Amino acid sequence: MTKSWISLLAVAVLLIGGICWWSCRDAAEAERDSVPAWMKPMLDKQSGGDTTVENDTPNAFALMLANLDGSRSDRHFAGNSLFTKNWVA
């Protein structure tokens, strides 16, 4: 008798888990469909194309572009220095 209850409980847990997974999946698709068309490219992992830098730390905006060649890195460092210097007002 105990094995049948355990089997029944296992089936119930799997069934409820499957329903929850299915409803969450539908909600994620519905959320993506509710985004305006002009914003959908921003949801892509590489919305900046070859320029995209894979970094989600607080310093991500201080990094050079992924496709910036070394000969133009001086422009990056000059621009970045404007944000790293202490300003006195």
N, C-alpha and C positions, 0 to 999 in steps of 0.2 A: 504494500500500500504506500509506503514512503517513497519508493522509486517513481511511482506514477505521479505523486504530488510534485516531486522535484522536476520530472519531465514536463509536467503541465506548467509549472512556474517558469522553467527555462523557455518554453515556447512563448509564454505570455511576455516575458522580458524581451525576447527577440522581436516579437511582433510590435510591441510598443516602441522599441528602439528603432525599428524600421520605419514606422509611421513618423516618428520625430525627425529622423534623417530626411525622409522624403519631404516633409513640410518645410524644413529649413532650406533644403535645396531649392524648392519652389520660391521661397521668400527671397533668396539671394538673386535668382533670375528675375523676379518681379522688381526687385530694387534696381537692378541694372537696366531693366526696360523703362523704369520711371525717370531715369536720368535724361536730361535734354540731349539732343543729338550732338550739339557742339561740344558737350562735355565728355562724351564717350571716349574720344581718343586719349583723354587725360587719365582714364582708368587703366589703360594698357601699361604693362610693366615698363616698356621702353617708349614712353610717349615722346621723348626727345630724340628718338632715332639713334644714330651712331654717337650723338653727343651725350647720351644718358650715362650717368655715373651710378654704379650699383653701390649706394651707400645710404644708410638710414640713421647715421649718427648726427649729433648736433653740429658737426663740422662739415656736413655734406655740401653746403653752399660755398664753402671756402676751397673746395677742390677744383682742380683744373678740369676742363671738359675732356671727355674720354677720347675725342678725336682731334685734340689740339696738338699739333706737332711741336717739338722742342724748340724750334726757332722762334716761335711766337709766345713762349712761356713768359717772357719778360712782361708782356702786356697783362697777363694774368696776375703776376706778382705785384705789378704797379697798381692795378685796380684793387687787389685784395688788401694792399697796405693801407688804403683809405679807410677800411673797416677795422683794421687791427691796431691802428695808432690811437693813443689816448688824446682826446680833444679837450681843450680848455676853453670854456666860454666865459 
